[in-house]
């Protein structure tokens, strides 16, 4: 699977994340501080990863910043993206299953190595739900995204 990865700093789990994805057989596209020629700030890095997913250049993405909050907010500004900030495996599995999340957001500060592996196991082990109610919610997100409220 092709995974776009973004981080605004090379601290915490940033480098370990890239290594772990490669160990699992994923090909990574790196943005922000993980790239030698891009702006590292969380808004720019996360946007680049999210645009990869929206344009089909990546199957999914993992975006990181100190708390993970800014990275998830920036990614969610891109149409077609459903980024979820996950701090544990149960949240990651739920985000994939019920929300069909296509971008995982992580905290560089508070995610440990063990939690990283558990979260990735849950994220990649879960499949989007096919139940009509869950599918209706995902379809409604697309409607919200394309409706202008003034």
C-alpha positions as CSV (number, residue, x, y, z in Angstrom):
1,X,0.0,0.0,0.0
2,X,1.2,3.5,-0.7
3,X,1.1,5.7,2.4
4,X,1.8,9.4,2.5
5,X,3.5,10.4,5.8
6,X,3.8,13.9,7.2
7,X,5.4,15.3,10.3
8,X,6.4,18.8,11.3
9,X,9.4,17.7,13.4
10,X,11.6,14.6,13.5
11,X,11.0,14.0,17.2
12,X,9.1,11.3,19.1
13,X,7.8,8.6,16.8
14,X,8.4,10.4,13.5
15,X,11.3,8.4,12.1
16,X,10.1,5.2,13.8
17,X,6.7,5.6,12.0
18,X,8.3,5.6,8.6
19,X,10.5,2.6,9.5
20,X,7.5,0.7,10.9
21,X,5.4,1.3,7.7
22,X,8.3,0.1,5.6
23,X,8.7,-3.0,7.8
24,X,5.1,-3.7,7.2
25,X,5.7,-3.6,3.4
26,X,4.2,-0.2,2.7
27,X,5.8,2.3,0.3
28,X,5.9,5.8,1.8
29,X,5.7,9.3,0.3
30,X,7.3,11.7,2.9
31,X,6.3,15.3,3.6
32,X,7.3,18.1,5.9
33,X,10.3,17.4,8.2
34,X,10.5,13.9,6.7
35,X,11.4,15.4,3.3
36,X,14.5,17.4,2.5
37,X,12.7,19.9,0.2
38,X,9.4,20.8,1.8
39,X,8.2,23.2,4.4
40,X,8.0,21.4,7.7
41,X,5.1,23.3,9.4
42,X,2.2,21.0,10.3
43,X,-0.4,22.8,8.2
44,X,1.7,22.5,5.0
45,X,3.0,19.0,5.7
46,X,-0.5,17.6,6.6
47,X,-2.1,19.3,3.6
48,X,0.4,17.8,1.3
49,X,-0.2,14.3,2.6
50,X,-4.0,14.8,2.5
51,X,-3.8,16.0,-1.1
52,X,-1.9,12.8,-2.0
53,X,-4.9,10.8,-0.7
54,X,-7.5,13.0,-2.3
55,X,-5.8,12.8,-5.6
56,X,-5.2,9.0,-5.5
57,X,-1.4,9.4,-5.3
58,X,-1.6,7.6,-1.9
59,X,-4.0,5.0,-0.6
60,X,-3.9,6.4,2.9
61,X,-1.9,8.8,5.0
62,X,-0.5,9.3,8.5
63,X,0.0,12.9,9.6
64,X,1.8,13.9,12.8
65,X,2.4,17.0,14.9
66,X,3.2,17.6,18.6
67,X,-0.4,16.9,19.7
68,X,-1.8,15.5,16.4
69,X,-4.6,18.0,16.6
70,X,-3.3,20.5,14.1
71,X,-2.3,17.8,11.7
72,X,-5.8,16.3,11.8
73,X,-7.4,19.7,11.3
74,X,-5.3,20.6,8.4
75,X,-5.8,17.3,6.7
76,X,-9.6,17.5,7.2
77,X,-9.7,20.8,5.2
78,X,-9.0,18.8,2.0
79,X,-12.1,17.5,0.2
80,X,-12.5,13.8,0.3
81,X,-10.4,13.3,3.5
82,X,-11.5,11.8,6.7
83,X,-8.7,12.2,9.2
84,X,-8.9,10.8,12.7
85,X,-6.7,11.6,15.6
86,X,-6.1,8.3,17.3
87,X,-4.5,7.8,20.7
88,X,-5.2,4.1,21.1
89,X,-5.9,1.0,19.1
90,X,-9.6,0.9,19.8
91,X,-10.1,4.4,18.5
92,X,-8.0,3.6,15.4
93,X,-10.1,0.5,14.6
94,X,-13.3,2.4,15.1
95,X,-12.2,5.3,12.9
96,X,-11.5,2.8,10.0
97,X,-14.6,0.7,10.6
98,X,-17.4,3.3,11.3
99,X,-15.9,6.4,9.8
100,X,-14.0,5.0,6.8
101,X,-11.2,7.3,7.9
102,X,-8.4,7.5,5.3
103,X,-5.9,9.5,7.3
104,X,-4.5,8.6,10.7
105,X,-3.4,11.5,12.8
106,X,-0.9,10.9,15.6
107,X,0.7,12.9,18.4
108,X,4.5,13.0,18.3
109,X,4.5,13.9,22.0
110,X,2.3,11.3,23.5
111,X,2.4,8.2,21.2
112,X,4.9,5.6,22.5
113,X,6.6,3.0,20.4
114,X,4.3,0.3,21.7
115,X,1.2,2.4,21.2
116,X,2.3,3.2,17.6
117,X,2.5,-0.5,16.7
118,X,-0.8,-1.3,18.4
119,X,-2.5,1.7,16.6
120,X,-1.1,0.6,13.2
121,X,-2.2,-3.0,13.8
122,X,-5.7,-1.8,14.5
123,X,-5.8,0.7,11.7
124,X,-4.5,-1.6,9.0
125,X,-6.5,-4.6,10.4
126,X,-9.9,-2.9,10.2
127,X,-12.1,-2.6,7.1
128,X,-14.8,0.0,6.5
129,X,-18.2,-1.1,7.6
130,X,-20.7,-2.2,4.9
131,X,-23.8,-1.7,7.0
132,X,-26.3,0.6,5.5
133,X,-26.3,3.0,8.5
134,X,-22.6,3.4,8.5
135,X,-22.5,3.8,4.7
136,X,-25.3,6.5,5.0
137,X,-23.2,8.4,7.5
138,X,-20.1,8.4,5.1
139,X,-22.3,9.5,2.2
140,X,-23.7,12.3,4.4
141,X,-20.2,13.5,5.1
142,X,-19.7,14.0,1.4
143,X,-22.9,16.0,1.2
144,X,-21.8,18.2,4.0
145,X,-18.5,18.7,2.3
146,X,-20.1,19.9,-0.9
147,X,-22.8,22.1,0.7
148,X,-22.1,25.8,1.2
149,X,-23.7,27.4,4.3
150,X,-23.6,31.1,4.5
